[in-house]
């Protein structure tokens, strides 16, 4: 099969790299293979050339938290100016009516917006699985492959309905056996381990108030056996903290440790309401946090202690969060 010639991004206006790349970079087979100094030329004469003199060359941005499906429910009147719990209650009935075609369009718009803001790698947390959306993750992966983004698709889940003391309605929760079986299917079919992966799969029970303790434990065990990452919402609001105390008799980080998630395999969305000792524990365990400032402001959830988390050793990334709480998928804005 014919391989295209390496491409020289020549003499960029600016480049986020050391001085030895002021003359640009040479890309082959999706990788940077040579840095070109100012005034220099590539070692290989057989290169295609792109004049980058009017362009700035940056690494692709990485979005660490999103909900693609929410793109179709931006600025939804019943959910405006509400805190997280009433915001969710207003939107769950709408999300329960999503069709596969709705989801495909929502994913496509979200991915294009991410691309336009410089994002080349993204995660997504999809946790709404109605009878019509059994293959939601498959749809997301198809769209990401078509547009060329790297995707870490996390198989979300909700198993604790409002009739059992949780927050989501029964129409959007699943049996735990079905959740775990589909998780294994997706890992076996799509997960690409190691460097150069274009698609990976993670496991992502939605939040403490929407899944059982058993599902959190079983997901952690499956992730460890399969070599995949874990993701969930944690410590986003004071309401969640109070809910955890009432339901589990402990704060969210204590609960995380109890279910086997205090591990570098896990990363957490939001991470706003951590206390000092909890930040130290997260840092020692190398648990990562996705900081979602735009969403946090719209929902008035609070501010993630980014500097203290990083100082403690917890990796921190940026996330746009779902479009129902950010109004765009713009990572530059975030």
DRENGUDREN-167052 format. One record per residue (C-alpha): residue in three letters; x, y, z. Coordinates in steps of 0.2 Angstrom, whole numbers, m for minus. Layout:
// residues N
<site><res>ala</res><x>X</x><y>Y</y><z>Z</z></site>
...
//
This chain:
// residues 334
<site><res>unk</res><x>0</x><y>0</y><z>0</z></site>
<site><res>unk</res><x>7</x><y>17</y><z>m5</z></site>
<site><res>unk</res><x>12</x><y>28</y><z>10</z></site>
<site><res>unk</res><x>11</x><y>47</y><z>8</z></site>
<site><res>unk</res><x>26</x><y>57</y><z>9</z></site>
<site><res>unk</res><x>31</x><y>65</y><z>26</z></site>
<site><res>unk</res><x>24</x><y>82</y><z>28</z></site>
<site><res>unk</res><x>35</x><y>97</y><z>33</z></site>
<site><res>unk</res><x>25</x><y>111</y><z>42</z></site>
<site><res>unk</res><x>37</x><y>124</y><z>37</z></site>
<site><res>unk</res><x>42</x><y>140</y><z>46</z></site>
<site><res>unk</res><x>27</x><y>142</y><z>57</z></site>
<site><res>unk</res><x>22</x><y>160</y><z>63</z></site>
<site><res>unk</res><x>24</x><y>153</y><z>80</z></site>
<site><res>unk</res><x>26</x><y>135</y><z>88</z></site>
<site><res>unk</res><x>24</x><y>129</y><z>105</z></site>
<site><res>unk</res><x>41</x><y>119</y><z>106</z></site>
<site><res>unk</res><x>59</x><y>122</y><z>110</z></site>
<site><res>unk</res><x>69</x><y>134</y><z>98</z></site>
<site><res>unk</res><x>76</x><y>119</y><z>89</z></site>
<site><res>unk</res><x>59</x><y>117</y><z>81</z></site>
<site><res>unk</res><x>57</x><y>135</y><z>75</z></site>
<site><res>unk</res><x>58</x><y>130</y><z>57</z></site>
<site><res>unk</res><x>44</x><y>118</y><z>59</z></site>
<site><res>unk</res><x>41</x><y>99</y><z>61</z></site>
<site><res>unk</res><x>40</x><y>84</y><z>50</z></site>
<site><res>unk</res><x>25</x><y>73</y><z>52</z></site>
<site><res>unk</res><x>25</x><y>55</y><z>45</z></site>
<site><res>unk</res><x>12</x><y>41</y><z>49</z></site>
<site><res>unk</res><x>3</x><y>52</y><z>62</z></site>
<site><res>unk</res><x>19</x><y>56</y><z>72</z></site>
<site><res>unk</res><x>31</x><y>70</y><z>73</z></site>
<site><res>unk</res><x>47</x><y>62</y><z>66</z></site>
<site><res>unk</res><x>59</x><y>77</y><z>65</z></site>
<site><res>unk</res><x>61</x><y>95</y><z>72</z></site>
<site><res>unk</res><x>68</x><y>107</y><z>60</z></site>
<site><res>unk</res><x>78</x><y>122</y><z>67</z></site>
<site><res>unk</res><x>76</x><y>140</y><z>61</z></site>
<site><res>unk</res><x>83</x><y>142</y><z>43</z></site>
<site><res>unk</res><x>85</x><y>123</y><z>42</z></site>
<site><res>unk</res><x>78</x><y>110</y><z>31</z></site>
<site><res>unk</res><x>73</x><y>92</y><z>34</z></site>
<site><res>unk</res><x>86</x><y>78</y><z>33</z></site>
<site><res>unk</res><x>75</x><y>69</y><z>20</z></site>
<site><res>unk</res><x>73</x><y>78</y><z>4</z></site>
<site><res>unk</res><x>58</x><y>69</y><z>m1</z></site>
<site><res>unk</res><x>45</x><y>78</y><z>9</z></site>
<site><res>unk</res><x>28</x><y>87</y><z>5</z></site>
<site><res>unk</res><x>28</x><y>105</y><z>11</z></site>
<site><res>unk</res><x>14</x><y>115</y><z>20</z></site>
<site><res>unk</res><x>18</x><y>134</y><z>21</z></site>
<site><res>unk</res><x>14</x><y>137</y><z>40</z></site>
<site><res>unk</res><x>20</x><y>155</y><z>40</z></site>
<site><res>unk</res><x>3</x><y>161</y><z>44</z></site>
<site><res>unk</res><x>m1</x><y>148</y><z>56</z></site>
<site><res>unk</res><x>3</x><y>144</y><z>75</z></site>
<site><res>unk</res><x>7</x><y>126</y><z>78</z></site>
<site><res>unk</res><x>1</x><y>119</y><z>95</z></site>
<site><res>unk</res><x>m1</x><y>101</y><z>102</z></site>
<site><res>unk</res><x>m19</x><y>95</y><z>100</z></site>
<site><res>unk</res><x>m29</x><y>99</y><z>116</z></site>
<site><res>unk</res><x>m36</x><y>85</y><z>126</z></site>
<site><res>unk</res><x>m54</x><y>86</y><z>133</z></site>
<site><res>unk</res><x>m55</x><y>75</y><z>149</z></site>
<site><res>unk</res><x>m74</x><y>76</y><z>152</z></site>
<site><res>unk</res><x>m90</x><y>78</y><z>141</z></site>
<site><res>unk</res><x>m107</x><y>72</y><z>138</z></site>
<site><res>unk</res><x>m110</x><y>72</y><z>119</z></site>
<site><res>unk</res><x>m128</x><y>68</y><z>120</z></site>
<site><res>unk</res><x>m132</x><y>84</y><z>129</z></site>
<site><res>unk</res><x>m128</x><y>95</y><z>114</z></site>
<site><res>unk</res><x>m147</x><y>94</y><z>109</z></site>
<site><res>unk</res><x>m153</x><y>101</y><z>126</z></site>
<site><res>unk</res><x>m143</x><y>118</y><z>127</z></site>
<site><res>unk</res><x>m152</x><y>132</y><z>135</z></site>
<site><res>unk</res><x>m167</x><y>121</y><z>139</z></site>
<site><res>unk</res><x>m179</x><y>133</y><z>148</z></site>
<site><res>unk</res><x>m185</x><y>121</y><z>162</z></site>
<site><res>unk</res><x>m166</x><y>118</y><z>167</z></site>
<site><res>unk</res><x>m160</x><y>136</y><z>167</z></site>
<site><res>unk</res><x>m154</x><y>145</y><z>183</z></site>
<site><res>unk</res><x>m155</x><y>129</y><z>193</z></site>
<site><res>unk</res><x>m142</x><y>120</y><z>204</z></site>
<site><res>unk</res><x>m136</x><y>102</y><z>199</z></site>
<site><res>unk</res><x>m150</x><y>91</y><z>207</z></site>
<site><res>unk</res><x>m165</x><y>101</y><z>201</z></site>
<site><res>unk</res><x>m156</x><y>104</y><z>184</z></site>
<site><res>unk</res><x>m154</x><y>85</y><z>182</z></site>
<site><res>unk</res><x>m172</x><y>82</y><z>187</z></site>
<site><res>unk</res><x>m178</x><y>94</y><z>174</z></site>
<site><res>unk</res><x>m168</x><y>86</y><z>160</z></site>
<site><res>unk</res><x>m169</x><y>67</y><z>163</z></site>
<site><res>unk</res><x>m187</x><y>66</y><z>155</z></site>
<site><res>unk</res><x>m180</x><y>74</y><z>139</z></site>
<site><res>unk</res><x>m165</x><y>63</y><z>138</z></site>
<site><res>unk</res><x>m176</x><y>48</y><z>141</z></site>
<site><res>unk</res><x>m184</x><y>51</y><z>124</z></site>
<site><res>unk</res><x>m167</x><y>52</y><z>114</z></site>
<site><res>unk</res><x>m167</x><y>41</y><z>98</z></site>
<site><res>unk</res><x>m151</x><y>34</y><z>90</z></site>
<site><res>unk</res><x>m153</x><y>47</y><z>76</z></site>
<site><res>unk</res><x>m154</x><y>61</y><z>90</z></site>
<site><res>unk</res><x>m138</x><y>54</y><z>98</z></site>
<site><res>unk</res><x>m128</x><y>53</y><z>82</z></site>
<site><res>unk</res><x>m132</x><y>71</y><z>77</z></site>
<site><res>unk</res><x>m128</x><y>77</y><z>95</z></site>
<site><res>unk</res><x>m111</x><y>67</y><z>94</z></site>
<site><res>unk</res><x>m107</x><y>74</y><z>77</z></site>
<site><res>unk</res><x>m110</x><y>92</y><z>83</z></site>
<site><res>unk</res><x>m100</x><y>90</y><z>99</z></site>
<site><res>unk</res><x>m85</x><y>82</y><z>90</z></site>
<site><res>unk</res><x>m85</x><y>96</y><z>76</z></site>
<site><res>unk</res><x>m85</x><y>109</y><z>89</z></site>
<site><res>unk</res><x>m71</x><y>101</y><z>99</z></site>
<site><res>unk</res><x>m61</x><y>100</y><z>83</z></site>
<site><res>unk</res><x>m64</x><y>119</y><z>79</z></site>
<site><res>unk</res><x>m57</x><y>123</y><z>96</z></site>
<site><res>unk</res><x>m41</x><y>113</y><z>93</z></site>
<site><res>unk</res><x>m46</x><y>97</y><z>102</z></site>
<site><res>unk</res><x>m39</x><y>81</y><z>95</z></site>
<site><res>unk</res><x>m42</x><y>69</y><z>109</z></site>
<site><res>unk</res><x>m57</x><y>68</y><z>120</z></site>
<site><res>unk</res><x>m66</x><y>57</y><z>132</z></site>
<site><res>unk</res><x>m85</x><y>56</y><z>133</z></site>
<site><res>unk</res><x>m96</x><y>50</y><z>148</z></site>
<site><res>unk</res><x>m112</x><y>43</y><z>141</z></site>
<site><res>unk</res><x>m124</x><y>36</y><z>155</z></site>
<site><res>unk</res><x>m141</x><y>37</y><z>147</z></site>
<site><res>unk</res><x>m146</x><y>20</y><z>141</z></site>
<site><res>unk</res><x>m164</x><y>18</y><z>137</z></site>
<site><res>unk</res><x>m171</x><y>3</y><z>127</z></site>
<site><res>unk</res><x>m168</x><y>13</y><z>111</z></site>
<site><res>unk</res><x>m150</x><y>18</y><z>115</z></site>
<site><res>unk</res><x>m142</x><y>1</y><z>119</z></site>
<site><res>unk</res><x>m128</x><y>4</y><z>106</z></site>
<site><res>unk</res><x>m125</x><y>22</y><z>111</z></site>
<site><res>unk</res><x>m106</x><y>19</y><z>113</z></site>
<site><res>unk</res><x>m105</x><y>11</y><z>96</z></site>
<site><res>unk</res><x>m113</x><y>26</y><z>88</z></site>
<site><res>unk</res><x>m100</x><y>38</y><z>97</z></site>
<site><res>unk</res><x>m85</x><y>27</y><z>91</z></site>
<site><res>unk</res><x>m92</x><y>27</y><z>73</z></site>
<site><res>unk</res><x>m93</x><y>46</y><z>73</z></site>
<site><res>unk</res><x>m76</x><y>49</y><z>81</z></site>
<site><res>unk</res><x>m68</x><y>37</y><z>68</z></site>
<site><res>unk</res><x>m77</x><y>46</y><z>54</z></site>
<site><res>unk</res><x>m70</x><y>63</y><z>60</z></site>
<site><res>unk</res><x>m53</x><y>58</y><z>65</z></site>
<site><res>unk</res><x>m53</x><y>62</y><z>84</z></site>
<site><res>unk</res><x>m45</x><y>50</y><z>97</z></site>
<site><res>unk</res><x>m58</x><y>45</y><z>109</z></site>
<site><res>unk</res><x>m59</x><y>37</y><z>126</z></site>
<site><res>unk</res><x>m77</x><y>32</y><z>127</z></site>
<site><res>unk</res><x>m82</x><y>28</y><z>144</z></site>
<site><res>unk</res><x>m97</x><y>16</y><z>146</z></site>
<site><res>unk</res><x>m107</x><y>26</y><z>159</z></site>
<site><res>unk</res><x>m121</x><y>18</y><z>169</z></site>
<site><res>unk</res><x>m136</x><y>22</y><z>181</z></site>
<site><res>unk</res><x>m143</x><y>8</y><z>191</z></site>
<site><res>unk</res><x>m151</x><y>17</y><z>206</z></site>
<site><res>unk</res><x>m167</x><y>24</y><z>201</z></site>
<site><res>unk</res><x>m178</x><y>36</y><z>211</z></site>
<site><res>unk</res><x>m189</x><y>22</y><z>217</z></site>
<site><res>unk</res><x>m173</x><y>15</y><z>226</z></site>
<site><res>unk</res><x>m168</x><y>32</y><z>234</z></site>
<site><res>unk</res><x>m157</x><y>38</y><z>219</z></site>
<site><res>unk</res><x>m160</x><y>53</y><z>208</z></site>
<site><res>unk</res><x>m164</x><y>47</y><z>190</z></site>
<site><res>unk</res><x>m181</x><y>40</y><z>185</z></site>
<site><res>unk</res><x>m183</x><y>22</y><z>182</z></site>
<site><res>unk</res><x>m184</x><y>25</y><z>163</z></site>
<site><res>unk</res><x>m165</x><y>28</y><z>161</z></site>
<site><res>unk</res><x>m158</x><y>15</y><z>173</z></site>
<site><res>unk</res><x>m152</x><y>m2</y><z>169</z></site>
<site><res>unk</res><x>m150</x><y>m19</y><z>177</z></site>
<site><res>unk</res><x>m132</x><y>m21</y><z>184</z></site>
<site><res>unk</res><x>m130</x><y>m38</y><z>175</z></site>
<site><res>unk</res><x>m134</x><y>m29</y><z>158</z></site>
<site><res>unk</res><x>m122</x><y>m15</y><z>162</z></site>
<site><res>unk</res><x>m107</x><y>m26</y><z>166</z></site>
<site><res>unk</res><x>m111</x><y>m37</y><z>151</z></site>
<site><res>unk</res><x>m111</x><y>m23</y><z>139</z></site>
<site><res>unk</res><x>m95</x><y>m16</y><z>147</z></site>
<site><res>unk</res><x>m86</x><y>m32</y><z>143</z></site>
<site><res>unk</res><x>m93</x><y>m32</y><z>125</z></site>
<site><res>unk</res><x>m87</x><y>m14</y><z>122</z></site>
<site><res>unk</res><x>m70</x><y>m18</y><z>129</z></site>
<site><res>unk</res><x>m67</x><y>m33</y><z>119</z></site>
<site><res>unk</res><x>m73</x><y>m25</y><z>103</z></site>
<site><res>unk</res><x>m66</x><y>m8</y><z>103</z></site>
<site><res>unk</res><x>m52</x><y>m5</y><z>117</z></site>
<site><res>unk</res><x>m35</x><y>m2</y><z>109</z></site>
<site><res>unk</res><x>m21</x><y>m4</y><z>123</z></site>
<site><res>unk</res><x>m4</x><y>4</y><z>121</z></site>
<site><res>unk</res><x>3</x><y>19</y><z>112</z></site>
<site><res>unk</res><x>m5</x><y>25</y><z>96</z></site>
<site><res>unk</res><x>m22</x><y>20</y><z>101</z></site>
<site><res>unk</res><x>m36</x><y>29</y><z>92</z></site>
<site><res>unk</res><x>m51</x><y>22</y><z>103</z></site>
<site><res>unk</res><x>m51</x><y>16</y><z>121</z></site>
<site><res>unk</res><x>m65</x><y>11</y><z>132</z></site>
<site><res>unk</res><x>m67</x><y>16</y><z>151</z></site>
<site><res>unk</res><x>m80</x><y>11</y><z>164</z></site>
<site><res>unk</res><x>m90</x><y>26</y><z>171</z></site>
<site><res>unk</res><x>m104</x><y>23</y><z>184</z></site>
<site><res>unk</res><x>m112</x><y>40</y><z>183</z></site>
<site><res>unk</res><x>m111</x><y>46</y><z>201</z></site>
<site><res>unk</res><x>m114</x><y>41</y><z>219</z></site>
<site><res>unk</res><x>m132</x><y>46</y><z>219</z></site>
<site><res>unk</res><x>m136</x><y>36</y><z>203</z></site>
<site><res>unk</res><x>m128</x><y>19</y><z>205</z></site>
<site><res>unk</res><x>m126</x><y>6</y><z>219</z></site>
<site><res>unk</res><x>m111</x><y>2</y><z>229</z></site>
<site><res>unk</res><x>m110</x><y>m15</y><z>222</z></site>
<site><res>unk</res><x>m109</x><y>m8</y><z>204</z></site>
<site><res>unk</res><x>m95</x><y>4</y><z>209</z></site>
<site><res>unk</res><x>m85</x><y>m11</y><z>216</z></site>
<site><res>unk</res><x>m89</x><y>m23</y><z>201</z></site>
<site><res>unk</res><x>m84</x><y>m9</y><z>189</z></site>
<site><res>unk</res><x>m67</x><y>m7</y><z>198</z></site>
<site><res>unk</res><x>m64</x><y>m25</y><z>198</z></site>
<site><res>unk</res><x>m68</x><y>m27</y><z>179</z></site>
<site><res>unk</res><x>m57</x><y>m12</y><z>175</z></site>
<site><res>unk</res><x>m43</x><y>m19</y><z>184</z></site>
<site><res>unk</res><x>m45</x><y>m36</y><z>175</z></site>
<site><res>unk</res><x>m47</x><y>m28</y><z>158</z></site>
<site><res>unk</res><x>m33</x><y>m14</y><z>160</z></site>
<site><res>unk</res><x>m45</x><y>0</y><z>157</z></site>
<site><res>unk</res><x>m48</x><y>17</y><z>166</z></site>
<site><res>unk</res><x>m62</x><y>22</y><z>178</z></site>
<site><res>unk</res><x>m72</x><y>38</y><z>178</z></site>
<site><res>unk</res><x>m86</x><y>46</y><z>188</z></site>
<site><res>unk</res><x>m93</x><y>62</y><z>195</z></site>
<site><res>unk</res><x>m87</x><y>66</y><z>212</z></site>
<site><res>unk</res><x>m88</x><y>80</y><z>225</z></site>
<site><res>unk</res><x>m97</x><y>92</y><z>212</z></site>
<site><res>unk</res><x>m109</x><y>100</y><z>225</z></site>
<site><res>unk</res><x>m114</x><y>101</y><z>243</z></site>
<site><res>unk</res><x>m130</x><y>91</y><z>239</z></site>
<site><res>unk</res><x>m119</x><y>76</y><z>234</z></site>
<site><res>unk</res><x>m109</x><y>77</y><z>250</z></site>
<site><res>unk</res><x>m125</x><y>77</y><z>261</z></site>
<site><res>unk</res><x>m133</x><y>63</y><z>250</z></site>
<site><res>unk</res><x>m117</x><y>52</y><z>253</z></site>
<site><res>unk</res><x>m117</x><y>56</y><z>272</z></site>
<site><res>unk</res><x>m136</x><y>51</y><z>273</z></site>
<site><res>unk</res><x>m134</x><y>36</y><z>261</z></site>
<site><res>unk</res><x>m117</x><y>29</y><z>265</z></site>
<site><res>unk</res><x>m112</x><y>37</y><z>282</z></site>
<site><res>unk</res><x>m97</x><y>45</y><z>275</z></site>
<site><res>unk</res><x>m90</x><y>59</y><z>264</z></site>
<site><res>unk</res><x>m87</x><y>56</y><z>245</z></site>
<site><res>unk</res><x>m68</x><y>52</y><z>246</z></site>
<site><res>unk</res><x>m71</x><y>40</y><z>260</z></site>
<site><res>unk</res><x>m84</x><y>31</y><z>249</z></site>
<site><res>unk</res><x>m72</x><y>31</y><z>234</z></site>
<site><res>unk</res><x>m59</x><y>22</y><z>245</z></site>
<site><res>unk</res><x>m73</x><y>10</y><z>251</z></site>
<site><res>unk</res><x>m77</x><y>4</y><z>234</z></site>
<site><res>unk</res><x>m60</x><y>2</y><z>228</z></site>
<site><res>unk</res><x>m58</x><y>17</y><z>217</z></site>
<site><res>unk</res><x>m44</x><y>26</y><z>226</z></site>
<site><res>unk</res><x>m32</x><y>22</y><z>213</z></site>
<site><res>unk</res><x>m22</x><y>30</y><z>198</z></site>
<site><res>unk</res><x>m34</x><y>20</y><z>186</z></site>
<site><res>unk</res><x>m48</x><y>33</y><z>191</z></site>
<site><res>unk</res><x>m51</x><y>51</y><z>186</z></site>
<site><res>unk</res><x>m65</x><y>61</y><z>193</z></site>
<site><res>unk</res><x>m76</x><y>75</y><z>185</z></site>
<site><res>unk</res><x>m77</x><y>91</y><z>195</z></site>
<site><res>unk</res><x>m69</x><y>88</y><z>212</z></site>
<site><res>unk</res><x>m74</x><y>104</y><z>220</z></site>
<site><res>unk</res><x>m79</x><y>100</y><z>238</z></site>
<site><res>unk</res><x>m63</x><y>91</y><z>244</z></site>
<site><res>unk</res><x>m55</x><y>95</y><z>261</z></site>
<site><res>unk</res><x>m37</x><y>97</y><z>264</z></site>
<site><res>unk</res><x>m34</x><y>79</y><z>270</z></site>
<site><res>unk</res><x>m44</x><y>72</y><z>256</z></site>
<site><res>unk</res><x>m34</x><y>81</y><z>243</z></site>
<site><res>unk</res><x>m18</x><y>74</y><z>251</z></site>
<site><res>unk</res><x>m26</x><y>56</y><z>249</z></site>
<site><res>unk</res><x>m30</x><y>59</y><z>231</z></site>
<site><res>unk</res><x>m13</x><y>65</y><z>227</z></site>
<site><res>unk</res><x>m5</x><y>50</y><z>236</z></site>
<site><res>unk</res><x>m16</x><y>38</y><z>226</z></site>
<site><res>unk</res><x>m13</x><y>48</y><z>210</z></site>
<site><res>unk</res><x>m31</x><y>50</y><z>207</z></site>
<site><res>unk</res><x>m34</x><y>62</y><z>193</z></site>
<site><res>unk</res><x>m47</x><y>76</y><z>192</z></site>
<site><res>unk</res><x>m56</x><y>84</y><z>177</z></site>
<site><res>unk</res><x>m58</x><y>103</y><z>180</z></site>
<site><res>unk</res><x>m74</x><y>109</y><z>172</z></site>
<site><res>unk</res><x>m74</x><y>128</y><z>175</z></site>
<site><res>unk</res><x>m88</x><y>134</y><z>163</z></site>
<site><res>unk</res><x>m100</x><y>121</y><z>169</z></site>
<site><res>unk</res><x>m96</x><y>124</y><z>187</z></site>
<site><res>unk</res><x>m100</x><y>143</y><z>184</z></site>
<site><res>unk</res><x>m116</x><y>140</y><z>175</z></site>
<site><res>unk</res><x>m123</x><y>128</y><z>188</z></site>
<site><res>unk</res><x>m115</x><y>138</y><z>202</z></site>
<site><res>unk</res><x>m107</x><y>122</y><z>209</z></site>
<site><res>unk</res><x>m91</x><y>130</y><z>216</z></site>
<site><res>unk</res><x>m73</x><y>131</y><z>211</z></site>
<site><res>unk</res><x>m61</x><y>116</y><z>210</z></site>
<site><res>unk</res><x>m45</x><y>118</y><z>221</z></site>
<site><res>unk</res><x>m34</x><y>115</y><z>206</z></site>
<site><res>unk</res><x>m17</x><y>122</y><z>213</z></site>
<site><res>unk</res><x>m19</x><y>112</y><z>229</z></site>
<site><res>unk</res><x>m23</x><y>96</y><z>219</z></site>
<site><res>unk</res><x>m8</x><y>98</y><z>208</z></site>
<site><res>unk</res><x>3</x><y>102</y><z>223</z></site>
<site><res>unk</res><x>m3</x><y>86</y><z>231</z></site>
<site><res>unk</res><x>1</x><y>75</y><z>216</z></site>
<site><res>unk</res><x>m16</x><y>73</y><z>208</z></site>
<site><res>unk</res><x>m15</x><y>76</y><z>189</z></site>
<site><res>unk</res><x>m28</x><y>89</y><z>184</z></site>
<site><res>unk</res><x>m35</x><y>91</y><z>166</z></site>
<site><res>unk</res><x>m48</x><y>102</y><z>158</z></site>
<site><res>unk</res><x>m65</x><y>97</y><z>153</z></site>
<site><res>unk</res><x>m79</x><y>106</y><z>144</z></site>
<site><res>unk</res><x>m93</x><y>95</y><z>152</z></site>
<site><res>unk</res><x>m109</x><y>92</y><z>144</z></site>
<site><res>unk</res><x>m116</x><y>105</y><z>132</z></site>
<site><res>unk</res><x>m132</x><y>107</y><z>143</z></site>
<site><res>unk</res><x>m121</x><y>115</y><z>156</z></site>
<site><res>unk</res><x>m108</x><y>124</y><z>145</z></site>
<site><res>unk</res><x>m117</x><y>130</y><z>129</z></site>
<site><res>unk</res><x>m103</x><y>125</y><z>118</z></site>
<site><res>unk</res><x>m89</x><y>111</y><z>116</z></site>
<site><res>unk</res><x>m76</x><y>124</y><z>116</z></site>
<site><res>unk</res><x>m60</x><y>119</y><z>125</z></site>
<site><res>unk</res><x>m51</x><y>135</y><z>121</z></site>
<site><res>unk</res><x>m64</x><y>144</y><z>130</z></site>
<site><res>unk</res><x>m63</x><y>132</y><z>145</z></site>
//
